[in-house]
Amino acid sequence: MTTLDDSIAGRTPTHTTITVERATEAAILLVDASATDATLRLNNGSGYNYDGALVLESFGSPGPRNTLRGDLHLGDVGAHIGGSGSLRMEGQIFGGSLKLGRSGKLPRLFAVGGALEYTGATEIYSGQLVLSESGRLEHTSSIEISRGGAVIPGFSAERRCYW
């Protein structure tokens, strides 16, 4: 598992691409209160035991404590995002299906970067996908929400719901 955190004082921001090569055995961990400019390629990853190819961990407030300013590439089929933390997604999401939560944990993904470009299904097993600011689902093929999951729409200044 690779831990990624550019918020450590004096550390140069990561402006590179980080790729998960082994879909069922590798993961990228974003630790509490971390931020990065990296582009992440999850390559259809599920992580070990479906815990996520991208694992979010945070402690404390329920708001977004981790920030990804780079893009997230799920892979042509899709990838799992897991953990119990929250992520403010400022970049774009590309690829197949977005699969959020598994293993009884409740990750929260705050999408704020405009229309999400991935074209597969949005599958929320547990946790929440929060569409705020200009974040919206525009190209997803379907939305599937299991018990314990939620999609929470954001609202514009005109009180229009983003989907």
N, C-alpha and C positions, 0 to 999 in steps of 0.2 A: 504494500500500500504506500503510495506517495502522499506526503503531507505538503500542502501548499499554503503559504501565508506570506504575503508581501507587506503586511502591516507592521512588521517588526522594525523598530527604529534603526535607521541607517542601512536598511536592506534595499538593494536596487530592485525596482519592480520587474516582475516576470512578464516579458513581452513576447514570449515564445509559444509554441504549440506543444501541448503535453498530450500524449496518446496512450490509451489503454490498449495494449497489444493482446492480452489474454482475457477474453471476454468473461469467463467464469471464474477467474482466479485473481484478477487485478482490480484495483480501485484507486481513486483519487480521493483523499480526505481533506475537506475544508474544516479546519478547527475553529473554535469559538473566536468571534470577532476578527476574522481574517478577511483580507481583501486581495484581489489579484487582477491583473490585466491580461492574464494568459488566455489563450484559446484552448479549449478542452475538446479532445476527440475521444468519445466513449466507445466507438466501434461496435455498436450493438451489444455492449456489455451489460451483464446482470450483476457482476461482482460475485463473491463467494456466497453461496446459499441465498441468492437473490437479495442480498443486503444493499446492493447498488454499486454501479460502476463509479458513481459520484456519491460520496457519503458526506452528509452535512452533520456537524456536531456543534451545538452551542448550549450555553448554560445561562440562566438568568431570564431576561425579558423575552416575551414571545415575538417581538418585532424582528425584522431582518437584521441579524448580527453578522452575517457574512456577505461579502459583495463580490460578484463576478462581473467585471467590466468587459471582458473578452467574450467571444462567441462560444456557444456550446453546440457541438456536432454530435448528434445521437447515433448516427450510422443509418444506413438505408432501411433497416428493419426497425430499429428503435433501441432505447436503452433505459435502464432502471436508475432512479435517483432515490437514495435511501438515507437512513440516519434519523436523528431526532432533532436536528437543528433547523435553522431557517436560512434562506439565501435570497438576497436582492439581486435579481438577474437584470443587469443593465444592457448586456449585449443581446445578440439574437440567438434563437434556437433553431437549428436546421436538422433535417433528416426525417426518419420514420416516426414511430410511435414514442410518445413520452409516457413513461411508466413511473408513477410516483408512489413511494411507500411500499412496504412489505414487512414481514417479520415483526409485526406489532408495534412498529415505531411510527411517529407522526411528524414527518418532515413538512416544512412549509416553504413553498417556492413563490416569491413575489416577482411577477413578471412586469417590468416597467418599460421595456424597450420597444414599444410599438407592436405591430402585428407580428405574431410569432410565425415563422416560416415553415415549421415542420408540417408534414402533410399526412402523417399517420394518425392513429387514434390517440386520444388523450385518456389514459387509464389511471384513475386515482384509486389505489387500493386502500391507502390510509393517508392521513395528512391532508394538506390543503394546497391548492393552486390559487393564488390571490392575484387577480388582474387589477393593477392599480396604475395611476398616472395614465400613460398612453398604451399600456399593455393590453393586448386583446387576442383572442383566438379567432383567426380569420381563415386559416387553411387546413385545420384539422379535419380528418375524415369522420370522426365521431367522438363523443364524450361518454366515457363509461365510468361511473362512480360506484364503488363498492361501499358497504357499510363501514363507517369510520372515515370516509373520504369526503371532500367538498371542493367545489369550484366556487370561489367568491368573486363576483364581478366588482370592478371599480366603477366609479362614476366620474364623469367629466364635470366641469363647472356648470354646464347646462343640465346636469343631472341625467345624462344619457348613460345607459348601461353599455359597457364594452363587452362584446363577445367575439 
